[in-house]
Amino acid sequence: MAHSLVHANNQEAAHTAIKGFINVLSILVYYKTPLERREIADELIRIFSAFLSSVEKLVQVLRNAAQSSNVVLMVDTLRVINFLMNGPRIASTPEDNKFHANKQM
């Protein structure tokens, strides 16, 4: 998914990849608290590690969507950025871990 976003050369391809991000990141809706997320900590770390490499491309997609007034793509891109900004929020994450709550954007 992150690979398909990075290599997307038009808004339709980017939007398809972003919808995939949303589907995967929607797991955070079901595991709402940091304590609940401990159950799936390894999976969340893998997901966030893969997706963080796409932040620059997400910003570029957002900029292009704004310039072309593609509101649906803007909203979906902002949803993904919002998920990523908060990090995985897993209880008992060591403070020196890049996914500790204090190290998120």
LINWO-V368925 format. One record per residue. N is the residue number from 1. RES is the residue in one small letter. PSI is psi in degrees with one decimal (999 if undefined). Layout:
# LINWO-V368925
n=N res=RES psi=PSI
n=N res=RES psi=PSI
This chain:
# LINWO-V368925
n=1 res=m psi=-49.8
n=2 res=a psi=-38.9
n=3 res=h psi=-43.4
n=4 res=s psi=-31.1
n=5 res=l psi=-45.8
n=6 res=v psi=-35.7
n=7 res=h psi=5.8
n=8 res=a psi=129.5
n=9 res=n psi=9.1
n=10 res=n psi=167.9
n=11 res=q psi=-34.3
n=12 res=e psi=-45.6
n=13 res=a psi=-41.8
n=14 res=a psi=-41.5
n=15 res=h psi=-37.5
n=16 res=t psi=-44.6
n=17 res=a psi=-41.0
n=18 res=i psi=-37.8
n=19 res=k psi=-36.3
n=20 res=g psi=-41.5
n=21 res=f psi=-47.4
n=22 res=i psi=-43.1
n=23 res=n psi=-44.7
n=24 res=v psi=-44.8
n=25 res=l psi=-14.5
n=26 res=s psi=-12.6
n=27 res=i psi=-27.2
n=28 res=l psi=-22.3
n=29 res=v psi=-33.4
n=30 res=y psi=-29.3
n=31 res=y psi=83.3
n=32 res=k psi=-35.9
n=33 res=t psi=155.6
n=34 res=p psi=-35.3
n=35 res=l psi=-43.6
n=36 res=e psi=-33.2
n=37 res=r psi=-13.1
n=38 res=r psi=-30.4
n=39 res=e psi=-32.1
n=40 res=i psi=27.4
n=41 res=a psi=-46.6
n=42 res=d psi=-42.3
n=43 res=e psi=-42.5
n=44 res=l psi=-40.5
n=45 res=i psi=-43.2
n=46 res=r psi=-43.3
n=47 res=i psi=-51.4
n=48 res=f psi=-36.9
n=49 res=s psi=-42.7
n=50 res=a psi=-42.2
n=51 res=f psi=-27.9
n=52 res=l psi=-24.4
n=53 res=s psi=-10.4
n=54 res=s psi=2.8
n=55 res=v psi=-44.3
n=56 res=e psi=-42.7
n=57 res=k psi=-37.1
n=58 res=l psi=-41.9
n=59 res=v psi=-41.1
n=60 res=q psi=-43.8
n=61 res=v psi=-42.9
n=62 res=l psi=-44.3
n=63 res=r psi=-46.1
n=64 res=n psi=-38.7
n=65 res=a psi=-38.4
n=66 res=a psi=-41.5
n=67 res=q psi=-31.4
n=68 res=s psi=7.4
n=69 res=s psi=36.1
n=70 res=n psi=85.2
n=71 res=v psi=-40.4
n=72 res=v psi=-44.7
n=73 res=l psi=-38.1
n=74 res=m psi=-47.6
n=75 res=v psi=-46.4
n=76 res=d psi=-39.4
n=77 res=t psi=-42.0
n=78 res=l psi=-33.5
n=79 res=r psi=-45.5
n=80 res=v psi=-45.6
n=81 res=i psi=-40.9
n=82 res=n psi=-45.4
n=83 res=f psi=-46.6
n=84 res=l psi=-36.3
n=85 res=m psi=-37.4
n=86 res=n psi=-14.3
n=87 res=g psi=179.7
n=88 res=p psi=-18.2
n=89 res=r psi=71.1
n=90 res=i psi=130.7
n=91 res=a psi=144.4
n=92 res=s psi=25.2
n=93 res=t psi=129.0
n=94 res=p psi=144.5
n=95 res=e psi=-25.3
n=96 res=d psi=0.0
n=97 res=n psi=139.2
n=98 res=k psi=-15.4
n=99 res=f psi=10.1
n=100 res=h psi=144.8
n=101 res=a psi=-33.5
n=102 res=n psi=-14.0
n=103 res=k psi=2.2
n=104 res=q psi=164.9
n=105 res=m psi=999
